[in-house]
Amino acid sequence: MTQNPASFFLLVSVLIVAIILVVYLTMSRRGVLSLDSQKYQTKWLEIENSLSRENPQSYPMAILNADKLLDLALKERHIKGETMGERMKSAQNIWTNANHVWGAHKIRNQLAHETDVHVTPDIALRSLSAYKQALKDLGAI
């Protein structure tokens, strides 16, 4: 059985590419290609510490900042999508509770695009809880 050098080279090339692909997929699923959790934890604590019952304006700002932090994590995890909404759709199977994440993002959109949005402490805490879980699901915190 004589082997053609070109077919041998092709076979070796295919095997190398397959091995690289398997290693990459294994590493990304295990979180080896993970986010800087210390950075995200620090930013998350800043968001939580910015909340003040005496200052109702802190609620919308905390939601906006949590949404930005989630979008940064989605981008750094290389989740597909041009917009945050597209990235969230691509990450749909990652979330523990996708409806909560989408609900928090919809509140963020109302805050960003409407002038008469009233955020209660309960809405703020539920939104932040959804963002926190989403960040945990991504391995950011």
Sequence and secondary structure as in RCSB ss.txt:
>XXXX:A:sequence
MTQNPASFFLLVSVLIVAIILVVYLTMSRRGVLSLDSQKYQTKWLEIENSLSRENPQSYPMAILNADKLLDLALK
ERHIKGETMGERMKSAQNIWTNANHVWGAHKIRNQLAHETDVHVTPDIALRSLSAYKQALKDLGAI
>XXXX:A:secstr
    HHHHHHHHHHHHHHHHHHHHHHHHHHTTT   HHHHHHHHHHHHHH BTTBTTHHHHHHHHHHHHHHHHHH
HTT   SSHHHHHHHTTTT S HHHHHHHHHHHHHHHH S     HHHHHHHHHHHHHHHHHHT  
